[in-house]
Amino acid sequence: MLTLRRGRVLFAAKPDNESLPMSLSQGRTYLAIPGPSVMPDAVLRAMHRASPNIYEGELHDVVASLLPDLKALAQTTGDVAIYTGNGHAAWEASLANVCAPGDTVLVLATGRFGHGWAEMARGLGLSVDVLDFGEQDAVDMDRVTAALKADSAGLIKAVLVCQTDTSTGVRNDVAGVRAAMDAAGHDALLMADCMASLGCDNFAMDDWGVDVMVAGCQKGLMTPAGLGFVFFNAKAAGRQVGRVSVWWNWQPRAHPNMFYEYFNGTAPTHHLYGLRAALDLIKEEGLDNVMARHAVLARAIWAACDVWGQGGALRLNVKDPANRSHSVTSIGMEPGQGDKLRQWCEHQAGLTLGIGLGREPADAWFRIGHMGHVNAQMILGCLATIEAGLIACDIPHQAGGIRAAAEVIAAA
C-alpha cells in the first residue's frame, strides 16, 4: 500500500482490487449521547479566538455578565462559584465546603451517579447512608421522611439527590424531597445534582428550598466539558466548615476581592466565552420555551419507543412518564441488542448513541441524549436512524414509531 504524505498522513491509496466498505455515515455526524451535548455554531465561533488579556478588559466584563445569568437559570438569588473542572469536581467542592471528616450525609440514589456522589463523600472521610430506590423508580418521599425521623441525634448534615440521574433517566421531585425533610422536622442541608437537568428541566432553587446545587457546562448549557458550578444559599454559607482548602473554598470565588479569585488562578478563558454565547441563546429563546421544547422532544422519543416495544423487547427504563427526564432516555432490549444497534447507527449512519450505563447487562441498553441544542428535525432524524437500525439488525419491533413521534411534534 502506498501512503502519500507531507509531514502527516493525508490519504492512503488502496490497490484496485481492495475496495472500501460502503457507509452512509459520511457527512456531519450527530452526537446523541447524554453529554457532552451538541455544541451550537455560535458557541464554537465564540471560542475560536486568540487568548485574551486575563488581567483587565473584556474578559472581566464577560465573567461579570455570566453570574447573574447563571443565577437566573437556577432561579436563585444566592451565590454561584465557578470551578475549572467536571461534575465530579463540583461534587467534591459542594461537600468540602459544608462537611468535615466524620460528618454524616444521606444519599438518595436512583442510579449510578447518585452512588457516585456517595463514593465521593466516602473518599472525603464522611459517613454515608444510602437510600437506594433502584434504577427505574424515583425517590419515595415516605422513606426519606422515615430515615430523617430516625436520626433523632441530628447526625445527618446533608441530603444529596440527583434531579436527573444520567445513567437511568430517572427524574426526581426535588421540591418533594424538601417537603419530606420538613415533614421530618430535620434541619439538614438539601443538596441537588443538576448536571443533566439544568437548562433542560425546570429547577427553582429558592422556591424548592434547595441549599446547594451542582451543575456543569457540557449538557444543557451546550459548552465543551470543563466548567463546574456550585450554587449555594445563605444557610449553606453559614454552615461552611472551619477548614476548607484554598482551591475548594467557594467564598472567594463567589465574592472575590480581585479577578484572580474567581478561579483561584488563571481563568478558563475560552470556556467562558463559549458559555456566554450559550447563555445568550437560552435568553434569546426564553427559559420557558427552552423547557417546553425539551418536554415535547422527550415525549416524541417516548412515543416512538412505546410503539416499537409492542413488537419486541424494546422498553423504556422508567415506566412512569412523570418520573422521566426531559434530557436523557434510557432504553432496554435483549442482551447484546443495545450494543449491536449503537454500533450500526454510528458506523453505518453517523448517529452516536449513549452506552448502557448503570444497568445489567450493559450491552442490552442504550441511551439517547436530547439536551441543549436539539430541535425537532434532529430528534426525528435520530429516531428514524434508530428504526433503520432496528430493521438492519433484525431486532423485533412494531413499525410506526416514527409516525407516533411525528404526531407528538405536530400537535405541539
Number of C-alpha atoms within 10 A of each C-alpha: 7 9 11 12 10 7 6 7 9 9 10 11 10 12 9 6 6 8 8 7 5 8 10 11 16 11 8 8 12 18 21 23 22 27 26 21 25 24 20 17 12 15 23 19 12 17 21 12 10 8 9 12 11 15 13 10 10 12 19 14 10 15 18 12 12 17 16 15 16 19 16 15 19 22 16 20 15 19 21 25 24 22 25 18 16 18 25 18 21 27 24 18 23 27 23 21 21 22 23 19 13 13 17 21 24 23 24 26 26 30 26 18 22 24 20 15 23 24 13 17 24 16 12 16 14 19 18 18 15 15 18 17 15 14 19 20 22 26 25 17 17 13 14 23 20 14 17 24 16 11 12 10 8 13 15 21 19 23 23 24 28 30 30 32 29 29 25 29 32 31 28 25 20 24 18 15 26 24 17 20 24 15 16 18 12 19 14 20 22 23 27 27 27 25 29 34 27 26 26 25 24 18 22 16 25 15 10 17 19 24 22 27 27 26 28 30 29 26 29 31 32 27 31 22 19 17 22 23 26 25 28 25 19 12 13 22 17 9 13 18 15 9 12 16 10 11 14 20 20 29 17 19 22 20 14 14 10 10 21 15 19 21 19 18 11 13 21 16 17 21 21 21 22 25 25 23 23 26 20 16 19 20 16 11 11 11 18 13 13 21 16 16 20 25 17 20 27 25 18 26 26 22 20 25 24 19 21 23 19 15 13 14 15 24 20 24 21 21 12 12 13 12 18 27 27 29 28 30 26 28 21 23 23 16 14 13 22 26 20 18 27 24 17 21 25 19 14 16 21 21 23 21 24 22 20 22 19 18 19 11 15 17 21 21 30 25 27 25 28 31 32 30 20 19 14 17 12 15 22 20 14 25 21 17 21 21 24 16 21 22 14 12 14 11 20 17 19 18 16 15 24 23 16 21 27 20 13 18 19 11 7 10
